Amino acid sequence: MILYRWQGTSSNFGDELNTVLWPHLLPGFFDEDPAVRFLGIGSVLDQRHASQALKLVAGSGYGGYEAKPVLDGSWIIHWVRGRATAVTLGLPAALALGDPAVLVPKAFGRAAAGGQDVGFMPHFESAGWGAWRSVAEVTGIRLIDPRDPPLAILQAIGRCKLLLSEALHGVIVADALRVPWVAIRPRARVHRAKWWDWADTMELRPRFHRLPASTMLEWGETSWLSCFHTTRGWLSRMQPRLTTISSERLRAQASEALRRAAEATPQLSTDWTLDRCQSRMLEAVDAMRAHPLRGPSLAAAAPPLRSSLPATGNSAYQLNPIG
């Protein structure tokens, strides 16, 4: 089977984490046979996959980026990211074990306590649209770029005493490594629902802090202008001009907001909750290793339904079906 991950014009930490985590947990499990597709970390449990391929799901979530999948005999669900995914897709709540990224310390170990950095990881889209590196430098906070190689990002998070993150998997990995974190609300609305899917499995309610746009381009791409066909076309035509507009005021406002977020009370799941989540997931990994094509029986497929989230707009995750 192939190890599937979402790939866009730039790398994204959560998706790329698949490439280093699963070979550690399941050595020798994957090949290049496209007839079977392994879905792990990411909001990829949807209709983007070829109907004739066998889909093996280990912790994926539904994010509303595509239409909901028709769960027929081509789907083998070992577990899903959270209860919201299970409810949305009509799956048993017992399958909502959590996001596989919580297994990072089981695969790679945990850094020694005593990290000194305060880190900030923007969403990969914000990293491309914004000026967050210069904003972070002004505040004395270390930027962790979600487009960097995943192992380098794991090391950077391990050196932190506190992580601020707009990227969901920055928070998931920090929590698993026992690095206190502050949740930054994603500027693009479409990226917010999946946080609650994961958080529920960890008995958490993220306390989101807002950051303003750091550039005119970031403001345009994450504003209401991106929600309509006409204004999206205008944004596309204006992007080269928006990229060149420098706004010291926007960067100053973003710097002050980032500084305030770094002073907020951080969050962390309990050791007991993390251990329970990891233990259940490792049991599921062992069962999957022994019987990869044996999953729970699913009810008869229902007709596909569109997500209530925007079908087009400000997300690089909006893809056409693959296969």
C-alpha positions as CSV (number, residue, x, y, z in Angstrom):
1,M,0.0,0.0,0.0
2,I,1.1,3.6,-0.5
3,L,1.4,6.0,2.4
4,Y,-0.8,8.9,1.4
5,R,-0.4,12.5,2.5
6,W,-1.8,15.8,1.3
7,Q,0.8,17.7,-0.8
8,G,0.4,21.3,-1.9
9,T,2.7,23.9,-3.4
10,S,4.5,24.1,-0.1
11,S,5.2,21.6,2.7
12,N,3.0,21.4,5.8
13,F,4.2,19.9,9.0
14,G,1.2,17.9,9.9
15,D,0.9,16.2,6.6
16,E,4.7,15.7,6.2
17,L,4.8,14.1,9.7
18,N,3.3,11.0,8.1
19,T,6.5,10.4,6.2
20,V,8.6,10.0,9.4
21,L,6.1,8.7,11.9
22,W,4.6,5.7,10.2
23,P,7.8,4.1,8.9
24,H,8.9,4.1,12.6
25,L,5.7,2.6,13.9
26,L,5.1,0.3,11.0
27,P,8.5,-0.7,9.4
28,G,8.2,-2.6,6.2
29,F,4.4,-1.9,6.0
30,F,4.4,0.3,2.9
31,D,5.2,-0.1,-0.8
32,E,4.2,1.7,-3.9
33,D,1.1,-0.3,-4.7
34,P,-1.6,2.3,-5.4
35,A,-4.4,-0.3,-5.0
36,V,-4.3,0.3,-1.3
37,R,-4.0,3.8,0.2
38,F,-3.1,4.4,3.9
39,L,-4.6,7.5,5.4
40,G,-3.0,8.7,8.7
41,I,-2.5,12.2,9.9
42,G,-4.6,14.9,8.3
43,S,-8.1,16.0,7.3
44,V,-8.1,13.6,4.4
45,L,-11.1,11.4,5.2
46,D,-13.3,12.6,2.3
47,Q,-14.1,12.0,-1.3
48,R,-10.8,13.0,-2.8
49,H,-9.7,9.3,-3.2
50,A,-10.3,7.0,-6.1
51,S,-13.4,4.8,-5.5
52,Q,-11.6,1.7,-6.8
53,A,-8.8,2.0,-4.3
54,L,-8.9,0.3,-0.9
55,K,-8.6,3.0,1.8
56,L,-7.1,2.0,5.2
57,V,-7.8,4.7,7.8
58,A,-5.6,5.2,10.9
59,G,-6.5,8.4,12.7
60,S,-7.5,10.6,9.8
61,G,-10.2,13.3,10.3
62,Y,-13.0,14.9,8.3
63,G,-12.3,18.6,7.9
64,G,-14.9,19.8,5.4
65,Y,-12.4,20.5,2.7
66,E,-14.1,18.1,0.4
67,A,-17.5,16.3,0.3
68,K,-18.0,13.5,2.9
69,P,-16.9,10.1,1.7
70,V,-19.3,7.2,0.9
71,L,-18.2,4.6,3.4
72,D,-18.6,1.5,1.4
73,G,-16.6,-1.7,1.3
74,S,-13.5,0.1,0.0
75,W,-13.0,1.7,3.4
76,I,-11.3,0.0,6.3
77,I,-11.6,2.2,9.4
78,H,-9.2,1.3,12.2
79,W,-9.7,4.6,14.0
80,V,-10.5,8.3,13.4
81,R,-9.1,11.6,14.8
82,G,-12.1,12.5,17.0
83,R,-15.7,12.3,18.0
84,A,-16.7,15.0,15.5
85,T,-15.4,13.0,12.6
86,A,-17.1,9.9,13.9
87,V,-20.5,11.6,14.3
88,T,-20.2,13.4,10.9
89,L,-19.5,10.1,9.1
90,G,-21.9,7.9,11.1
91,L,-19.2,5.9,12.8
92,P,-19.1,4.4,16.3
93,A,-17.8,6.8,18.9
94,A,-15.4,4.0,20.1
95,L,-13.4,4.6,16.9
96,A,-12.5,8.2,17.9
97,L,-9.1,7.4,19.4
98,G,-7.3,10.6,18.5
99,D,-4.7,12.1,16.2
100,P,-1.7,9.8,15.4
101,A,0.7,12.7,16.0
102,V,0.3,12.1,19.8
103,L,2.5,9.0,19.2
104,V,5.5,11.1,18.3
105,P,7.3,10.6,21.6
106,K,6.6,6.8,21.3
107,A,8.4,6.8,18.0
108,F,11.2,9.3,18.6
109,G,11.5,9.7,22.3
110,R,11.0,12.9,24.3
111,A,13.6,15.7,24.6
112,A,15.0,16.3,28.1
113,A,13.1,18.9,30.1
114,G,14.5,22.4,30.3
115,G,13.9,23.9,26.9
116,Q,14.6,27.6,26.8
117,D,12.9,28.9,23.6
118,V,9.5,30.5,23.3
119,G,8.4,29.3,19.8
120,F,5.7,30.4,17.4
121,M,4.4,28.2,14.6
122,P,2.0,29.9,12.1
123,H,-0.3,28.0,9.9
124,F,1.6,27.2,6.7
125,E,-0.6,29.5,4.7
126,S,0.0,32.3,7.1
127,A,3.7,31.6,6.9
128,G,3.5,32.2,3.1
129,W,1.2,35.2,3.2
130,G,2.5,37.0,6.3
131,A,5.6,38.6,7.7
132,W,5.7,36.4,10.8
133,R,9.5,35.8,10.8
134,S,10.2,39.5,11.2
135,V,7.3,39.8,13.7
136,A,8.7,37.0,15.8
137,E,12.2,38.5,15.7
138,V,10.9,41.8,17.0
139,T,9.3,40.1,20.0
140,G,12.3,37.8,20.7
141,I,10.2,34.7,19.9
142,R,11.7,31.9,17.7
143,L,9.7,31.3,14.5
144,I,9.1,27.6,13.8
145,D,8.3,27.4,10.1
146,P,5.7,24.6,9.4
147,R,7.2,24.3,5.9
148,D,10.5,23.1,7.2
149,P,11.4,19.3,7.3
150,P,9.4,17.5,9.9
151,L,12.3,16.2,11.9
152,A,13.8,19.7,12.2
153,I,10.5,20.9,13.4
154,L,10.3,18.2,16.1
155,Q,13.7,19.2,17.3
156,A,12.7,22.8,17.4
157,I,9.5,22.1,19.4
158,G,11.6,20.0,21.8
159,R,13.8,23.0,22.5
160,C,10.8,25.1,23.6
161,K,9.6,25.9,27.1
162,L,6.4,27.3,25.5
163,L,4.9,27.0,22.0
164,L,2.4,29.4,20.5
165,S,0.8,27.8,17.5
166,E,-1.8,28.6,14.8
167,A,-1.0,25.2,13.3
168,L,-3.0,22.3,14.9
169,H,-0.2,19.8,14.7
170,G,2.2,22.2,16.4
171,V,0.0,22.1,19.4
172,I,-0.7,18.3,19.2
173,V,3.0,17.5,19.1
174,A,3.9,20.0,21.8
175,D,1.2,18.5,24.0
176,A,2.6,15.0,23.4
177,L,6.1,16.2,24.2
178,R,4.8,17.9,27.4
179,V,5.7,21.4,26.1
180,P,3.1,23.9,27.3
181,W,1.2,25.6,24.5
182,V,-1.0,28.6,23.6
183,A,-3.5,28.1,20.8
184,I,-3.6,30.8,18.2
185,R,-7.0,30.9,16.4
186,P,-6.5,30.2,12.7
187,R,-7.3,33.3,10.7
188,A,-9.0,31.2,8.0
189,R,-12.3,30.0,9.4
190,V,-12.2,26.7,7.5
191,H,-9.2,25.5,9.5
192,R,-10.9,25.9,13.0
193,A,-13.3,23.0,13.3
194,K,-10.6,20.3,13.3
195,W,-9.1,21.6,16.5
196,W,-12.2,20.6,18.5
197,D,-12.1,17.1,16.9
198,W,-8.7,16.5,18.4
199,A,-9.1,18.4,21.6
200,D,-12.2,16.3,22.7
201,T,-10.0,13.2,22.7
202,M,-7.6,14.9,25.1
203,E,-10.3,16.3,27.3
204,L,-9.3,19.9,26.4
205,R,-11.0,23.1,25.4
206,P,-8.4,25.3,23.7
207,R,-8.4,28.9,24.8
208,F,-7.8,30.6,21.5
209,H,-5.9,33.9,21.2
210,R,-6.3,36.1,18.1
211,L,-3.5,37.5,16.0
212,P,-4.2,40.2,13.4
213,A,-2.9,39.9,9.8
214,S,0.8,40.9,9.5
215,T,0.6,41.9,5.8
216,M,-2.0,43.2,3.4
217,L,-1.7,40.0,1.5
218,E,-2.5,37.9,4.6
219,W,-5.4,40.2,5.4
220,G,-6.9,39.8,2.0
221,E,-6.5,36.0,1.8
222,T,-8.1,35.5,5.2
223,S,-10.8,38.1,5.0
224,W,-14.4,38.0,3.8
225,L,-13.0,38.9,0.3
226,S,-11.9,35.3,-0.1
227,C,-15.4,33.9,0.4
228,F,-16.9,35.0,-2.9
229,H,-16.1,34.2,-6.5
230,T,-15.9,37.8,-7.7
231,T,-13.7,39.1,-4.9
232,R,-11.5,36.0,-5.1
233,G,-10.8,36.8,-8.7
234,W,-10.0,40.4,-7.6
235,L,-7.6,39.1,-4.9
236,S,-5.9,36.8,-7.4
237,R,-5.3,39.8,-9.8
238,M,-4.2,42.0,-6.9
239,Q,-1.8,39.5,-5.3
240,P,1.4,40.8,-6.9
241,R,0.5,44.3,-5.7
242,L,-0.6,43.2,-2.2
243,T,2.7,41.3,-1.9
244,T,4.7,44.5,-2.4
245,I,2.7,46.7,0.0
246,S,4.7,47.1,3.2
247,S,2.8,48.1,6.3
248,E,4.8,48.8,9.4
249,R,1.6,49.4,11.3
250,L,0.3,45.8,10.6
251,R,3.6,44.3,11.7
252,A,3.6,46.4,14.8
253,Q,0.1,45.4,15.7
254,A,1.0,41.7,15.0
255,S,4.1,42.0,17.2
256,E,2.1,43.4,20.1
257,A,-0.6,40.7,19.8
258,L,2.1,37.9,19.6
259,R,3.8,39.4,22.7
260,R,0.5,39.4,24.6
261,A,-0.2,35.8,23.6
262,A,3.2,34.7,24.9
263,E,2.1,36.1,28.3
264,A,-1.1,34.1,28.4
265,T,-1.6,31.1,30.7
266,P,-0.5,28.0,28.7
267,Q,-2.4,24.7,28.4
268,L,-1.4,21.1,28.6
269,S,-3.4,17.9,28.8
270,T,-3.0,15.7,31.9
271,D,-0.4,12.9,31.9
272,W,-3.1,10.4,32.5
273,T,-5.2,11.5,29.5
274,L,-2.2,11.5,27.2
275,D,-1.1,8.0,28.4
276,R,-4.6,6.7,27.9
277,C,-4.8,8.1,24.4
278,Q,-1.4,6.8,23.4
279,S,-2.1,3.3,24.9
280,R,-5.3,2.9,23.0
281,M,-3.8,4.0,19.8
282,L,-0.7,1.7,20.2
283,E,-3.1,-1.2,20.7
284,A,-4.9,-0.2,17.4
285,V,-1.5,0.0,15.7
286,D,-0.6,-3.5,16.9
287,A,-4.0,-4.8,15.7
288,M,-3.6,-3.1,12.3
289,R,-0.1,-4.5,11.9
290,A,-1.4,-8.0,12.5
291,H,-4.6,-7.7,10.4
292,P,-4.3,-4.5,8.2
293,L,-7.4,-5.3,6.1
294,R,-9.7,-6.3,9.0
295,G,-11.8,-3.4,10.3
296,P,-15.2,-3.0,11.8
297,S,-18.2,-3.6,9.4
298,L,-19.8,-0.4,8.2
299,A,-23.5,0.3,7.6
300,A,-24.8,0.5,4.1
301,A,-23.4,3.6,2.3
302,A,-25.5,6.7,2.4
303,P,-25.6,9.2,-0.5
304,P,-22.7,11.7,-0.4
305,L,-23.5,15.0,1.4
306,R,-21.8,18.3,0.9
307,S,-20.0,19.9,3.9
308,S,-21.6,22.9,5.5
309,L,-18.1,24.5,5.3
310,P,-17.2,26.5,2.2
311,A,-16.7,24.3,-0.8
312,T,-14.2,26.7,-2.3
313,G,-12.3,29.7,-1.0
314,N,-9.3,30.3,1.2
315,S,-7.9,26.9,1.7
316,A,-5.1,25.1,-0.2
317,Y,-6.8,21.9,0.9
318,Q,-9.6,22.2,-1.7
319,L,-8.6,19.5,-4.2
320,N,-10.2,17.6,-7.0
321,P,-10.6,13.9,-6.5
322,I,-7.4,12.0,-6.9
323,G,-6.7,8.6,-8.5
